[in-house]
Amino acid sequence: MKRFYDAVGFQEASLSDGPGWQVTLDGRGIKTVKGTPQIVPTKALAQELADEWIAQGEELDASLFPKRDAVDYAIDIVAPDPAGLAAKLVDYGDTDTLLYRADPEDALYARQQEVWEPIVRGFEAREGIALTRVNGIMHRPQSEATIAHLRGRLSALNPFVLAGVEVMSNLAASLTIGLCASETDESDEAIALWAAACLEEEWQSDLWGRDHEEEERRARRKADFLSAHAVTRLALS
């Protein structure tokens, strides 16, 4: 599609729970793919969305709109039923990668303890919960109290943050990673959390050799994780 606008800006608008911002093209407010006014809760996020439109050339490239797509998802899909997504995400709390460790005699176990355990312990301390660790692949559910806490925690997030946590948790196969990343403004900390999520993949690659296609796939997943992190934090700025 050819570029159909000249001027990009943003204007104040209203959300159901307070003030918001909306990107404009030639003075007209942007809408989501489903036709809902694309109003976001912070000026910082609106500026990032505007920058995506500004950066486009004479031919629009859909791949250069990651933040727009994330915002559309939050507005069109998450906002109408945040409790439904929260209930779905709780499953990651029950099968969290960081809670499933190798057998203690395995060399990988020591590395998991070194990298994962501080993250999990910090998360437990902040949330006031106790998470069950598992050695091996046999599933062991978390306590009902822990699951209830996580469900409530997720339900309290605004749709933009909840959408970002979903993306990050999916990519990391870890709700712990998703929620921890949503709480830090630092990109270096987000990168470290992503590296922790990839620990087992990196371990296997170091052991058996690296595959070029797999490395490219991991790089794309990292970019998606960091983009979701950026949107999440911008929605709170």
N, C-alpha and C positions, 0 to 999 in steps of 0.2 A: 504494500500500500504506500502511495506517495504521501509525503508530508502535507498536511492539510491546514496548517496553522502557522502563524508568524510569531505572535507574542505569547509567552508563558508567564504566568504569575500565580498568586494564590490569595485567597480572601478569607475573612472570618466567616464562620458559619455556626450552626447550632447542632449539637448532639442532644440526645434525649436526657443525658445526665450532666450537661454543661456545654461550655464553648468548644468550638472545633475550628478546623481549617480545611479549605477545599482548593485544589489546584484549578486554575482557569486556563483555557486556551482561547486566545483572542477574546477574553472577557467572559467566556461561557464556562460554567462549572463542569468539571469532569464527573462522569457517572461510572459505576462499576459495570462489569460485563452483563449483569442482570438488570441494569437500569436504575440502581439505587444511587442517590448522590454520594460521591466518594468523599466523605467527610472524616477526617482523622483528628485525634484528640490533641495533637501538639503541633506547634509551628515548625519544630525541627523536622518532624516526619513529613510535613507538607513540603518543606524545602527540598528534602531528598527526592520526593516524588516529582516535584517540578524539575529538578536537575536531570532526571531520567528523560523527560520530554525535551529539555533543552539540548541534551547530548545527541539526540537523534539526527540523522542526516536527511537527505532528500527522500530516501526510502526508509520507512519505518521498519525497525528490526525488533520483532517481538521478544527475542532473547535478551534484549537490553532493558527489559521492564520487570526485573525480579521483585522489586519492592512494590510496584503497582499490583502485580499478581498476588503478592502476599496480602496486601491491604484488601483487595477485592475478595479474597477468600475469607478474611476475617469478617468483613461486612456481610457478605452474601450467605456464607455457610456457617460460620461460628456464631455470630451474634444472635441469630434466631434460636439457637439451641445450645448454649454454652454448657449446660448440665449434661447433655448427651455426649459432648466431646470429652468432658471431664471424666465421665464414667468409662469411656473408651480408653482414655489415657491411663487410668488407674491400673489397667492390665500390665503396663510397663513397670509399674511399681512391684508387681507380683512376679515378673520374669526379668528383672533388671540385670543386664549383663554384668554390672559391677558387683553383683551379689553372688555370682556363680564362678567359683574359683576352681583351679586345678587341684588335684590331690596334693597334700603337703609335701610328699616326696618328689614331686615334679619340679624341675627348675623354674617353670613358668609361674608356679605358685608364689615364689619369693618376689618375683617382679610384680605380680598382681598386688601382693601385700604392700609393697613399697609405693606403688602409684595409686592404687584404688582405695586402700584402706583410709588414708588421710581424707580423701574426698568424702567417703561414706560417713566417717566419724564426724566430720564437720557438718555434713548435711543433717545427721541425726541430732547433733547438738542444737542446731538452729531451729529444727522442726519439733524438737521434744519428742522424738519417736525412737523406737528400736527396730532395726531391720535385721532380718534373718539372713545370714550368709550360708552358702551351700558349697560343699566340695563335691565336684563331679557334675553330672548333668541331670540327676534326679530332681524333679520339681518339688519344692517345698513352699507352700503359700505363706505369705506374710500374715500377721495377726489381723483380725477384724478391726481392731482399734487403729492399727497403722493404716489400713486401707481406707477406713472412714476419714482419718485425718487427711490423707492425700487427696481424697475426693473433695473434701471441703476446701482444701488449699487451692486446688485447681478451679473449683467453681467460683472462687472469689476473684480470680484474675479477670481483667478486662479482655474483650474478645481479641484484641490485637496481640496482647501478650500471650494469651492462651493459644492462639494460632501459631505463634513463634515457638512456644514450648512444644507443641505437637510436632512441628517439623524437626526441631533439634532432637527430641526424644526418639522420633522415628529413625533418624539418621544414625544416632548413637546407640540405638536399642537400649536406652537407659533413661528412665524418668529422672533419676538422680542427676545425670549430666544435663538434661534439658532444664530442670528447675535451677540448678546451680548457675548455668550459663545465663539464665534470665535475670539473675540477681547481680551480675557484675557488669560494670560499664567498660571494663578494660578488655580491649581486643586480645592482648597477650594472654590474659586469663582464659578467655574463650578458646583461644588456640590451644592452650595447655589442656583444657577439658576435652577438646576434640581429639588431641593426641592420646589422652587416657582412654577414650572410647575405642580408639584404633589399636590399642596395645596388643591384643591377640593377633590381629592381622599383621602388624609390624613384626611380631615375634615369628610368625610363620614365614613371612617374607625373608627375614634375616636368616632363618634356618634353611629354607629350601630354594631361595633365590627369588628375584623380583621379576614380575611379568609387566611388560610395558602397558598393556591394555588395562590391567588391574590398577596400576599406578595412576593412569589417567582417570579411571573411574573414581578412585579415592580422592583425587584432586578436585573433581567436580563435586563430590559429596561434601568435601571440606568447604568449598566456595558456597554451597547451598546452606551449610550450617552457619557460616559466618554472616551470610546475608540475612538469615532468619534472626540471628542474634542482634544484628544492627537494627532491624525493624522493631524487634522487641524492646530494645533500649530506647530507640527514638520515640516509641509510643508512650514512654514514661518521662521523656525529657521536658 
